[in-house]
Amino acid sequence: MALLAGENNLPDILWLEQASAQEFAKNGYLYDLSAALDQYGINDSLLPGLVHCCTVDSKDYGMPSEIMMVGFFYNKAIFEQNGLTVPTTYEEFMNVVKTLTDNGVTPIAIGSKSNFSVWAFETMLARYGFFDKLTGLNNGDISWVNDDFVHYFEKVAAMREAGAFSKDAANMDYFQAKEVFLAGNAAMFNTGAWDIGDFERSAIASQIGFFWGPTFSDSTYNQKVAIKAAGGVYCVSQKAAEDPAVLDAVMKFW
């Protein structure tokens, strides 16, 4: 796409990751959709959190292609076989882990050979104030080594010590861990909405449920926070927008 952009030959409609879309917008390759998204009623059909999902200098250059919803997917049959219900609190979550390990079941399929295994853990970190601290973390006013984050990572360490994760996590990557879960060999898998297609095509599709992850009683921050954001975005090239008829056709398509 970068080569096509440099040649002024981008497709009329293109999909980009947000960072790339913002870079393309800064370089003048993308059409400013701010007015069109309202004019054609597109913003009215979006969830509130997905409006203005890709902005540069307060102008909209993209519309969301998906919701990047992350958390724990779980095997309902395994939970039922072990007399478990979906946990809400960290204490309940750890009880689920203990019951599963006592019964010889891997609680969470996870692989550490890639960095794609952090999704639900990002949500849990947010429940210890990550987003509240973000500005201070970026400008240096808040240390990354702070009591809230220490308490959170102590919880993750306790999960590890309790046997929550795949025993062979060091030898697996994210995709192998997903196959372990889909084969029915683990009770939980942390991922996002992008995997739902694979889940629906799997042999255990009817047995897969979802929850956001545990809440923490020792945190003073919002415990209902969840990560639901736009993933990649659809954009319109500046070249296409220079032809009013093409632009109208593109926007009517959306």
C-alpha positions as CSV (number, residue, x, y, z in Angstrom):
1,M,0.0,0.0,0.0
2,A,2.9,2.4,0.8
3,L,4.2,1.9,-2.8
4,L,0.8,2.5,-4.3
5,A,0.4,5.6,-2.2
6,G,3.8,6.9,-3.4
7,E,2.6,6.4,-7.0
8,N,-0.7,8.1,-6.3
9,N,-2.4,4.8,-7.3
10,L,-4.2,3.7,-4.2
11,P,-7.5,1.8,-4.6
12,D,-10.7,3.9,-4.2
13,I,-11.4,2.0,-1.0
14,L,-8.7,0.4,1.2
15,W,-8.3,-1.3,4.6
16,L,-5.5,-0.2,6.9
17,E,-4.4,-0.6,10.4
18,Q,-5.0,2.6,12.4
19,A,-1.4,3.6,12.7
20,S,-0.9,3.2,8.9
21,A,-4.1,5.1,8.2
22,Q,-3.0,8.0,10.3
23,E,0.4,8.1,8.6
24,F,-1.2,8.0,5.2
25,A,-3.6,10.8,6.2
26,K,-0.7,13.0,7.4
27,N,0.9,12.5,4.0
28,G,-2.2,13.5,2.1
29,Y,-3.1,10.1,0.6
30,L,-6.5,9.7,2.3
31,Y,-9.8,11.7,2.0
32,D,-11.1,13.6,5.0
33,L,-14.3,11.7,5.7
34,S,-15.5,14.1,8.5
35,A,-18.4,15.7,6.6
36,A,-19.2,12.6,4.5
37,L,-19.7,10.3,7.5
38,D,-22.4,12.6,8.8
39,Q,-23.8,13.5,5.4
40,Y,-24.4,9.9,4.4
41,G,-25.7,8.9,7.9
42,I,-22.8,6.5,8.6
43,N,-21.9,7.9,12.0
44,D,-25.6,7.4,13.0
45,S,-25.3,3.7,12.5
46,L,-22.1,3.3,14.6
47,L,-21.8,2.4,18.3
48,P,-20.8,5.6,20.2
49,G,-17.4,4.3,21.0
50,L,-16.6,3.7,17.3
51,V,-17.4,7.2,16.0
52,H,-14.2,9.2,15.3
53,C,-12.1,6.0,15.5
54,C,-9.3,7.2,13.2
55,T,-8.5,10.9,13.5
56,V,-5.7,13.2,12.5
57,D,-5.9,16.9,13.6
58,S,-9.5,16.3,14.6
59,K,-10.5,15.1,11.1
60,D,-11.8,11.6,10.4
61,Y,-9.9,9.5,7.9
62,G,-11.4,6.1,8.5
63,M,-14.5,4.1,9.6
64,P,-14.3,1.0,11.7
65,S,-14.2,-2.4,10.1
66,E,-14.6,-4.4,13.3
67,I,-14.9,-4.2,17.1
68,M,-11.6,-5.3,18.7
69,M,-13.3,-6.9,21.7
70,V,-11.0,-8.8,24.0
71,G,-11.4,-11.1,26.9
72,F,-11.7,-14.8,27.9
73,F,-13.5,-17.4,25.7
74,Y,-14.3,-20.5,27.6
75,N,-15.5,-24.1,27.0
76,K,-19.0,-24.4,28.5
77,A,-18.9,-28.2,28.5
78,I,-15.6,-28.3,30.5
79,F,-17.0,-25.8,33.0
80,E,-20.2,-27.9,33.4
81,Q,-18.3,-31.2,33.8
82,N,-16.2,-29.6,36.6
83,G,-19.2,-28.0,38.3
84,L,-18.0,-24.5,37.5
85,T,-19.7,-21.2,36.7
86,V,-18.3,-18.2,35.0
87,P,-16.1,-16.3,37.5
88,T,-16.7,-12.6,38.3
89,T,-14.1,-11.8,40.9
90,Y,-10.4,-12.7,41.0
91,E,-11.1,-15.0,43.9
92,E,-13.7,-16.8,41.9
93,F,-11.3,-17.0,39.0
94,M,-8.6,-18.6,41.1
95,N,-11.1,-21.1,42.4
96,V,-11.9,-22.1,38.8
97,V,-8.2,-22.5,38.1
98,K,-7.7,-24.6,41.2
99,T,-10.6,-26.9,40.4
100,L,-9.5,-27.4,36.9
101,T,-5.9,-28.1,37.8
102,D,-7.0,-30.5,40.5
103,N,-9.0,-32.3,37.9
104,G,-6.2,-32.5,35.4
105,V,-7.6,-29.9,33.0
106,T,-5.5,-27.0,31.6
107,P,-7.2,-23.8,32.7
108,I,-5.9,-21.4,30.1
109,A,-4.3,-22.3,26.7
110,I,-1.5,-19.8,26.2
111,G,1.7,-19.7,24.1
112,S,4.6,-17.4,25.0
113,K,6.6,-17.8,21.7
114,S,4.7,-14.9,20.2
115,N,3.4,-11.6,21.7
116,F,-0.3,-12.3,20.7
117,S,-1.3,-13.8,24.1
118,V,-1.9,-10.6,26.1
119,W,-5.4,-9.6,25.3
120,A,-7.5,-10.4,28.4
121,F,-4.5,-9.4,30.5
122,E,-4.6,-5.9,29.0
123,T,-8.2,-5.6,30.2
124,M,-7.2,-6.7,33.6
125,L,-4.3,-4.2,33.7
126,A,-6.9,-1.5,32.7
127,R,-8.8,-2.5,35.9
128,Y,-5.7,-1.3,37.8
129,G,-5.9,2.1,36.2
130,F,-3.8,1.8,33.1
131,F,-5.9,4.2,31.0
132,D,-6.2,6.6,34.0
133,K,-2.4,6.7,34.3
134,L,-1.6,6.8,30.6
135,T,-0.9,10.5,30.3
136,G,1.4,10.4,33.3
137,L,3.1,7.3,32.1
138,N,3.8,8.9,28.8
139,N,5.2,12.1,30.2
140,G,7.1,10.6,33.0
141,D,5.0,11.9,35.9
142,I,4.0,8.3,36.8
143,S,6.4,5.5,37.1
144,W,5.7,2.2,35.5
145,V,6.7,0.6,38.8
146,N,3.7,1.8,40.9
147,D,1.7,0.1,43.6
148,D,-1.3,-0.6,41.3
149,F,0.7,-2.3,38.6
150,V,2.8,-4.2,41.1
151,H,-0.4,-5.5,42.7
152,Y,-1.7,-6.5,39.3
153,F,1.4,-8.4,38.3
154,E,1.4,-10.1,41.7
155,K,-2.0,-11.5,40.7
156,V,-0.6,-12.7,37.3
157,A,2.3,-14.4,39.1
158,A,-0.2,-16.1,41.5
159,M,-2.1,-17.4,38.4
160,R,1.2,-18.9,37.1
161,E,2.1,-20.4,40.4
162,A,-1.4,-22.0,40.6
163,G,-0.9,-23.7,37.2
164,A,-3.4,-21.5,35.3
165,F,-1.3,-21.6,32.1
166,S,-0.4,-24.3,29.6
167,K,2.5,-26.4,31.0
168,D,4.2,-26.2,27.6
169,A,3.5,-22.5,27.1
170,A,7.2,-21.8,26.4
171,N,7.1,-24.1,23.4
172,M,3.8,-22.8,21.9
173,D,2.8,-19.7,20.0
174,Y,-0.6,-18.0,20.0
175,F,-1.9,-20.0,17.1
176,Q,-0.9,-23.3,18.6
177,A,-2.6,-22.4,21.8
178,K,-5.8,-21.6,20.0
179,E,-5.7,-25.1,18.5
180,V,-5.3,-26.6,21.9
181,F,-8.5,-24.7,23.0
182,L,-10.5,-25.6,19.9
183,A,-9.5,-29.3,20.4
184,G,-11.2,-29.2,23.8
185,N,-7.9,-29.6,25.7
186,A,-8.1,-26.3,27.7
187,A,-11.0,-24.6,29.5
188,M,-10.2,-21.0,28.4
189,F,-8.4,-19.0,25.8
190,N,-7.8,-15.2,25.9
191,T,-8.3,-13.5,22.5
192,G,-10.6,-11.1,20.7
193,A,-13.5,-10.8,18.3
194,W,-11.3,-11.6,15.2
195,D,-11.2,-15.3,16.3
196,I,-15.0,-15.7,16.3
197,G,-15.0,-16.9,12.7
198,D,-12.6,-19.7,13.6
199,F,-14.7,-20.5,16.7
200,E,-17.9,-20.7,14.7
201,R,-16.4,-23.1,12.3
202,S,-15.0,-25.4,15.0
203,A,-16.3,-28.6,16.3
204,I,-17.0,-27.0,19.7
205,A,-18.7,-23.9,18.4
206,S,-21.9,-24.4,20.4
207,Q,-19.9,-24.8,23.6
208,I,-18.0,-21.6,23.5
209,G,-18.9,-18.7,25.8
210,F,-17.3,-15.4,26.7
211,F,-16.5,-13.3,29.8
212,W,-14.5,-10.1,30.3
213,G,-12.1,-11.4,32.9
214,P,-12.1,-11.0,36.7
215,T,-12.6,-7.9,38.8
216,F,-10.2,-7.0,41.7
217,S,-11.2,-5.9,45.2
218,D,-7.8,-4.3,45.9
219,S,-8.1,-1.9,43.0
220,T,-9.8,1.5,43.4
221,Y,-10.3,1.9,39.7
222,N,-13.3,1.1,37.5
223,Q,-13.9,-2.7,37.5
224,K,-16.4,-2.6,34.7
225,V,-13.9,-1.3,32.1
226,A,-13.5,-3.5,29.0
227,I,-11.5,-3.1,25.8
228,K,-14.0,-2.6,23.0
229,A,-12.4,-0.5,20.3
230,A,-12.2,-0.3,16.5
231,G,-9.7,-2.6,14.9
232,G,-8.6,-1.8,11.4
233,V,-10.3,0.9,9.4
234,Y,-11.7,1.4,5.9
235,C,-10.5,4.5,4.2
236,V,-11.1,6.4,0.9
237,S,-8.1,7.5,-1.2
238,Q,-7.7,11.2,-1.9
239,K,-7.4,10.4,-5.6
240,A,-10.9,8.7,-5.6
241,A,-12.4,11.7,-3.8
242,E,-11.3,14.1,-6.5
243,D,-14.0,12.7,-8.8
244,P,-17.4,13.7,-7.3
245,A,-19.2,10.8,-9.0
246,V,-16.7,8.2,-7.7
247,L,-16.8,9.7,-4.2
248,D,-20.6,9.6,-4.2
249,A,-20.6,6.0,-5.3
250,V,-18.1,5.0,-2.7
251,M,-20.1,6.6,0.1
252,K,-23.3,5.2,-1.1
253,F,-21.6,1.8,-1.0
254,W,-20.9,2.2,2.7
